[in-house]
Amino acid sequence: FMGQSTFRKTLYGAKTAMMVAFCASMISILIGVPLGALAGYYRGWVDDAIVWFYTTLGTIPYILLLMAFAVVLRGAHIGPWELRGSVSVYLAIGLTSWVGLCRLIRGEIIKRKESEYVLAARAMGCSDFRILFFHLLPNVFHIILINFSLRFVSFIHAEVILSFLGLGETDKPSWGAMIDAARTELARDVWWEMAAATVAIFIISLALNIFSDALRDCLDPKLRMD
């Protein structure tokens, strides 16, 4: 019975980790991509303001920033809704993890904004919005996908850390909560809960890293040229 219970918690913990990582990744993309695109395309004071903002955010140690956001968001209210459980976790991760993607997209837009297809679109009278979102961003979409797959594993690890510290999901099984609970059980030689959570994290991290490498090989034009 105890083995079946541990196996069931491990499976449900995988569901929690994947859901949190996916939602956090989408929030990170929705913040980082538009800000990076606007900074790279318009430059000037827009670029200065966005660069100052993400540089300031990036100077704070990530784990401390993540914990601070998790504490602040936990139990907070947005209108009639209370942020609790997984919602506060993936909001905390998503709101603190967009800086690298924003910097990456900004650099790519700067490199591509004077390309021939952009100049042709500008000569045809296309608006800045159309050039940016219908010409430039589709050409860097492969970078967004690669970044999404690479950061997915780190978001799973962040969810595990928050749950281990008691700042994550409390109503559903979580690998971090399993590891925290297993600490007191190790003294009684009850090792399988710790082992199950650790092996599950290892397997899913390895699988996603292999998938990310394969996706990068398929989508990165520079690697295809080699």
N, C-alpha and C positions, 0 to 999 in steps of 0.2 A: 504493500500500500504506500509506504513512504517513497519507494522508488518511482512508482507511478505518479505520485504527487509531484515529485521533483521534476520528472520528465514533462509533466503538464505545465508546470510553472516555467520551465525553460522554453517551451514552445510559445506560451503566451508572452513571455519576456521578449522573444524575437519579434512578435507582432508589435509590441509596444515600442521597441527600439527602432524598427523599420518605419513605423508611422511617425514617430518624433523626428527621425532623420529626414524623412521625405518632406514633412511640413516645414521644418527648419530650413531645408535647402531651397524650397520655393520662396520663403520669406527673404532669404539671403539674395536670391536671384532678383526678386521684385524690387529690392532696394539697390543692390550693387550695380546691376546692369543699366538702369536708366540714369543713375547718378554718374557712372563712369562714361556713358555715352554723351551726356550733356557736357561734362567737363572736357572731354576730348574734342568735341565738335565745336563748341563755342569759344573755348579758351577764355582769356581775359579774366574779368572779375568772377565770372561763373566758375571757371576752373580754379581760381585762387580760393574761393569760398569752399568748394567741395574738397579740394586737396587739404586745406587747413582742417576741415572737419574730420576727414578720415585719418589724417596724420595725428591729430590730437587723440582720437579714439584708439589708434594703433599703438600709442605710447603706453597705454595702460596694460599691464600683464593680463593676458587673455583669461586665465582661470579666475583671477580676482574680479574682472569685469563680468564674466559669466555668472559667478556666484552672486555678485551684487544685483544683477538684473533678475536672477531667479528669486532672490529674497524679496525684492521690491514688487515683482509681478505676482508673486504667490499670494492669493487672497485678494488681489486688487480688483476693482470693479470698473468695467467699461459700460456705462449706462446701466441697464438692468442686469447685465451679465457679470458673474464673478469668475475671475480667472483661477482655475484650480486644476490639479492633476497635470495631464499631458499638455494642456493648452499653455500654461505658464512656462513649461519646460521648453517647448519648441519656439515659443515667442522669445524667451531669453537667449536661446542658441541662435535663432535667426537674426535677431536684432544686434548681435555682437559679432557676427561672422562674415559680414558682407564686404569688409574693407579690402581684403585681398582680391576678390573678384572685381570690385570697383576699380582698383588700381590697374588690373590686367585689361579690362575693357577700355579704360581711358587710353592706355598705351596703344591698343590695337586701332582704336578710332583715329588717334592722331596719325598713325602710319597710313591709314587708308583714306582719310578725308580728301586727299588730293589725287586720288586714283582717277583713271580715265573715265570709268563708269560714273563716278560722282560728278566730275566736271561735265560730262554729257547730260546728266540729269539736271544739273544746275543750269546749263545752257538751254534746256527745254522748258525752264521756268518752274521746275518742281520746288515745292516749299521745303523749308528746313526739316519740318516734321516728316515729310515723305522721304526725303533723302536719308534721314537718320534711321527711321524705323522700317523703311521698305527697301533700302539699298545697302546701308552700312551694317546694321545689326544682323540681317540674314547671312551676311558674309563672315560674321564672327560667331555664328550660332554653334559651330563645332567646338569652339573654345568654351562656350557656356556648358555644353553637354559634357565635355571632358572634365571641366572644373566641378560640375555637379557630381559626377561619378567618383572623382577623387576625394571630395570633401564629405561624401556620404558616410564613409567609415569614421572619419573624425567626429562627425555629429553623433554617431552611435556611441562612440567612446565618451563624448561629452554627456550624453544622457545617462550612461552608466555611472559616471563620476557624480553627477547631481543626485541620482537616486541613492548612491552609496552614502552621500553626505546628508541624506534626508531632505533634500530640496527638490526631489523629483516626484514621480508618480507614486501615490500612496494607495490608491483604490484598485490598481491592477498589478499583476506580477511584473517585476522588472529585474533584469540581471544585476543591477547595482544593489537593489534591495536584497536579492538572494545572497550576494557576496557579504553584505553587511550582516545579515542574519546568520550566515554560516560561520562567522568569526567565533561566536559563542558556542557553536556546536562542535567545533574542531576539538575542543578539550574532551569531548565525550566520544571521540573517534567517529563522528558523523561527518564524513568528508565529501560525500557524493553531491551535496548541494553546491558547495564551492567548486568542485570539479566540473559539474554540469554547466554552471554559468561561465567558467573560464574556458572550457572547451568550445562552448557555443560562440563566445566572443571571438576566439581564435579562428574557428571555421568560417564564420560569416565575414570576418575581416580579410582572411586569405582569399575567399571566393570573390569578394568585391574588389580587392586589389588586382586580382588576375583579370577580372572583367574590365576594370578601368584601364589597365595596360592594353588590353585587346581593343577597347574602344578608341583609345588614343592612337594606336597604330592604324586603325581604319579611317579615322576622321582627320588626323593631322596631315595637311598637304605636304609639309616639309618631310615627314617620315615616308609618305607615299613616293615622293620624288627620289628618296634614297634607295 
